[in-house]
Amino acid sequence: MTDFFLYVTVVLLVFFGLSAVLFKRNLIKIVIALNILEAGVNLFFIVLAYRPEGTAPIFTLAPELEKLRMVLPTPQALILTNIVIGFATTALMLVFAVFIYRNNGTLDIRNLKGVEDHD
Protein backbone atom coordinates (compact mmCIF):
# COMPACT_ATOMS: atom_id res chain seq x y z
CA MET A 1 0.00 0.00 0.00
CA THR A 2 2.88 2.37 0.64
CA ASP A 3 4.08 1.84 -2.93
CA PHE A 4 0.82 3.33 -4.15
CA PHE A 5 1.35 6.49 -2.11
CA LEU A 6 4.94 6.77 -3.31
CA TYR A 7 3.85 6.50 -6.94
CA VAL A 8 1.13 9.11 -6.33
CA THR A 9 3.78 11.37 -4.81
CA VAL A 10 5.98 10.86 -7.88
CA VAL A 11 3.10 11.77 -10.20
CA LEU A 12 2.24 14.85 -8.15
CA LEU A 13 5.85 16.08 -8.03
CA VAL A 14 6.29 15.61 -11.78
CA PHE A 15 2.92 17.24 -12.52
CA PHE A 16 3.56 20.28 -10.33
CA GLY A 17 7.11 20.65 -11.63
CA LEU A 18 6.07 20.44 -15.29
CA SER A 19 3.08 22.73 -14.87
CA ALA A 20 5.17 25.36 -13.11
CA VAL A 21 7.88 25.18 -15.80
CA LEU A 22 5.27 25.64 -18.50
CA PHE A 23 3.13 28.34 -16.90
CA LYS A 24 5.36 30.43 -14.62
CA ARG A 25 7.14 33.46 -16.05
CA ASN A 26 9.64 34.24 -13.27
CA LEU A 27 13.08 32.69 -13.81
CA ILE A 28 13.57 31.87 -10.11
CA LYS A 29 10.22 30.06 -10.00
CA ILE A 30 11.22 28.11 -13.10
CA VAL A 31 14.47 27.02 -11.41
CA ILE A 32 12.51 25.89 -8.34
CA ALA A 33 10.06 24.03 -10.57
CA LEU A 34 12.92 22.20 -12.28
CA ASN A 35 14.20 21.16 -8.83
CA ILE A 36 10.75 19.82 -7.94
CA LEU A 37 10.67 17.91 -11.22
CA GLU A 38 14.12 16.50 -10.49
CA ALA A 39 12.96 15.37 -7.04
CA GLY A 40 10.05 13.54 -8.65
CA VAL A 41 12.35 11.73 -11.08
CA ASN A 42 14.75 10.80 -8.26
CA LEU A 43 11.90 9.46 -6.15
CA PHE A 44 10.63 7.45 -9.13
CA PHE A 45 13.97 5.68 -9.51
CA ILE A 46 14.19 5.05 -5.78
CA VAL A 47 10.69 3.54 -5.73
CA LEU A 48 11.55 1.30 -8.69
CA ALA A 49 14.69 0.03 -6.97
CA TYR A 50 12.93 -0.73 -3.68
CA ARG A 51 12.75 -4.37 -2.57
CA PRO A 52 10.67 -5.42 0.41
CA GLU A 53 12.84 -6.83 3.16
CA GLY A 54 15.97 -5.94 1.22
CA THR A 55 19.28 -5.21 2.87
CA ALA A 56 21.95 -2.72 1.96
CA PRO A 57 24.40 -3.94 -0.71
CA ILE A 58 27.36 -4.21 1.66
CA PHE A 59 29.18 -7.51 1.50
CA THR A 60 30.24 -7.83 5.13
CA LEU A 61 28.13 -10.91 5.85
CA ALA A 62 29.86 -13.20 3.35
CA PRO A 63 28.79 -16.60 4.82
CA GLU A 64 25.12 -15.54 4.97
CA LEU A 65 24.82 -14.17 1.41
CA GLU A 66 22.53 -17.00 0.30
CA LYS A 67 19.80 -15.89 2.73
CA LEU A 68 20.01 -12.15 2.04
CA ARG A 69 17.93 -10.25 -0.49
CA MET A 70 19.96 -7.22 -1.43
CA VAL A 71 18.71 -4.13 -3.16
CA LEU A 72 20.43 -3.12 -6.37
CA PRO A 73 23.24 -0.61 -5.80
CA THR A 74 23.10 0.79 -9.37
CA PRO A 75 19.96 2.96 -8.94
CA GLN A 76 21.35 4.30 -5.67
CA ALA A 77 24.58 5.33 -7.39
CA LEU A 78 22.66 6.90 -10.27
CA ILE A 79 20.48 8.92 -7.90
CA LEU A 80 23.51 10.11 -5.95
CA THR A 81 25.13 11.21 -9.21
CA ASN A 82 21.88 12.87 -10.30
CA ILE A 83 21.70 14.84 -7.04
CA VAL A 84 25.23 16.20 -7.56
CA ILE A 85 24.55 17.09 -11.19
CA GLY A 86 21.24 18.70 -10.21
CA PHE A 87 23.00 20.85 -7.62
CA ALA A 88 25.54 22.03 -10.21
CA THR A 89 22.91 22.82 -12.84
CA THR A 90 20.78 24.66 -10.28
CA ALA A 91 23.75 26.81 -9.32
CA LEU A 92 24.44 27.52 -12.99
CA MET A 93 20.80 28.44 -13.67
CA LEU A 94 20.78 30.80 -10.69
CA VAL A 95 23.98 32.47 -11.95
CA PHE A 96 22.30 32.95 -15.33
CA ALA A 97 19.26 34.43 -13.58
CA VAL A 98 21.49 36.94 -11.76
CA PHE A 99 23.17 37.97 -15.02
CA ILE A 100 19.81 38.30 -16.76
CA TYR A 101 18.53 40.46 -13.91
CA ARG A 102 21.63 42.69 -14.08
CA ASN A 103 21.27 43.17 -17.85
CA ASN A 104 17.48 43.50 -18.07
CA GLY A 105 16.33 44.66 -14.65
CA THR A 106 13.64 41.97 -14.53
CA LEU A 107 13.25 38.24 -14.07
CA ASP A 108 10.02 38.03 -16.08
CA ILE A 109 10.71 36.11 -19.28
CA ARG A 110 8.12 38.15 -21.21
CA ASN A 111 10.00 41.41 -20.61
CA LEU A 112 13.51 40.35 -21.55
CA LYS A 113 15.44 42.27 -24.20
CA GLY A 114 15.52 40.53 -27.54
CA VAL A 115 12.41 38.44 -26.90
CA GLU A 116 9.66 39.29 -29.35
CA ASP A 117 5.95 39.08 -28.59
CA HIS A 118 4.38 36.33 -30.71
CA ASP A 119 0.77 36.74 -29.56
C-alpha positions as CSV (number, residue, x, y, z in Angstrom):
1,M,0.0,0.0,0.0
2,T,2.9,2.4,0.6
3,D,4.1,1.8,-2.9
4,F,0.8,3.3,-4.2
5,F,1.3,6.5,-2.1
6,L,4.9,6.8,-3.3
7,Y,3.9,6.5,-6.9
8,V,1.1,9.1,-6.3
9,T,3.8,11.4,-4.8
10,V,6.0,10.9,-7.9
11,V,3.1,11.8,-10.2
12,L,2.2,14.9,-8.1
13,L,5.8,16.1,-8.0
14,V,6.3,15.6,-11.8
15,F,2.9,17.2,-12.5
16,F,3.6,20.3,-10.3
17,G,7.1,20.6,-11.6
18,L,6.1,20.4,-15.3
19,S,3.1,22.7,-14.9
20,A,5.2,25.4,-13.1
21,V,7.9,25.2,-15.8
22,L,5.3,25.6,-18.5
23,F,3.1,28.3,-16.9
24,K,5.4,30.4,-14.6
25,R,7.1,33.5,-16.1
26,N,9.6,34.2,-13.3
27,L,13.1,32.7,-13.8
28,I,13.6,31.9,-10.1
29,K,10.2,30.1,-10.0
30,I,11.2,28.1,-13.1
31,V,14.5,27.0,-11.4
32,I,12.5,25.9,-8.3
33,A,10.1,24.0,-10.6
34,L,12.9,22.2,-12.3
35,N,14.2,21.2,-8.8
36,I,10.7,19.8,-7.9
37,L,10.7,17.9,-11.2
38,E,14.1,16.5,-10.5
39,A,13.0,15.4,-7.0
40,G,10.0,13.5,-8.7
41,V,12.3,11.7,-11.1
42,N,14.7,10.8,-8.3
43,L,11.9,9.5,-6.1
44,F,10.6,7.4,-9.1
45,F,14.0,5.7,-9.5
46,I,14.2,5.0,-5.8
47,V,10.7,3.5,-5.7
48,L,11.5,1.3,-8.7
49,A,14.7,0.0,-7.0
50,Y,12.9,-0.7,-3.7
51,R,12.8,-4.4,-2.6
52,P,10.7,-5.4,0.4
53,E,12.8,-6.8,3.2
54,G,16.0,-5.9,1.2
55,T,19.3,-5.2,2.9
56,A,21.9,-2.7,2.0
57,P,24.4,-3.9,-0.7
58,I,27.4,-4.2,1.7
59,F,29.2,-7.5,1.5
60,T,30.2,-7.8,5.1
61,L,28.1,-10.9,5.9
62,A,29.9,-13.2,3.4
63,P,28.8,-16.6,4.8
64,E,25.1,-15.5,5.0
65,L,24.8,-14.2,1.4
66,E,22.5,-17.0,0.3
67,K,19.8,-15.9,2.7
68,L,20.0,-12.1,2.0
69,R,17.9,-10.3,-0.5
70,M,20.0,-7.2,-1.4
71,V,18.7,-4.1,-3.2
72,L,20.4,-3.1,-6.4
73,P,23.2,-0.6,-5.8
74,T,23.1,0.8,-9.4
75,P,20.0,3.0,-8.9
76,Q,21.4,4.3,-5.7
77,A,24.6,5.3,-7.4
78,L,22.7,6.9,-10.3
79,I,20.5,8.9,-7.9
80,L,23.5,10.1,-5.9
81,T,25.1,11.2,-9.2
82,N,21.9,12.9,-10.3
83,I,21.7,14.8,-7.0
84,V,25.2,16.2,-7.6
85,I,24.5,17.1,-11.2
86,G,21.2,18.7,-10.2
87,F,23.0,20.8,-7.6
88,A,25.5,22.0,-10.2
89,T,22.9,22.8,-12.8
90,T,20.8,24.7,-10.3
91,A,23.7,26.8,-9.3
92,L,24.4,27.5,-13.0
93,M,20.8,28.4,-13.7
94,L,20.8,30.8,-10.7
95,V,24.0,32.5,-11.9
96,F,22.3,33.0,-15.3
97,A,19.3,34.4,-13.6
98,V,21.5,36.9,-11.8
99,F,23.2,38.0,-15.0
100,I,19.8,38.3,-16.8
101,Y,18.5,40.5,-13.9
102,R,21.6,42.7,-14.1
103,N,21.3,43.2,-17.9
104,N,17.5,43.5,-18.1
105,G,16.3,44.7,-14.7
106,T,13.6,42.0,-14.5
107,L,13.2,38.2,-14.1
108,D,10.0,38.0,-16.1
109,I,10.7,36.1,-19.3
110,R,8.1,38.2,-21.2
111,N,10.0,41.4,-20.6
112,L,13.5,40.3,-21.6
113,K,15.4,42.3,-24.2
114,G,15.5,40.5,-27.5
115,V,12.4,38.4,-26.9
116,E,9.7,39.3,-29.3
117,D,6.0,39.1,-28.6
118,H,4.4,36.3,-30.7
119,D,0.8,36.7,-29.6
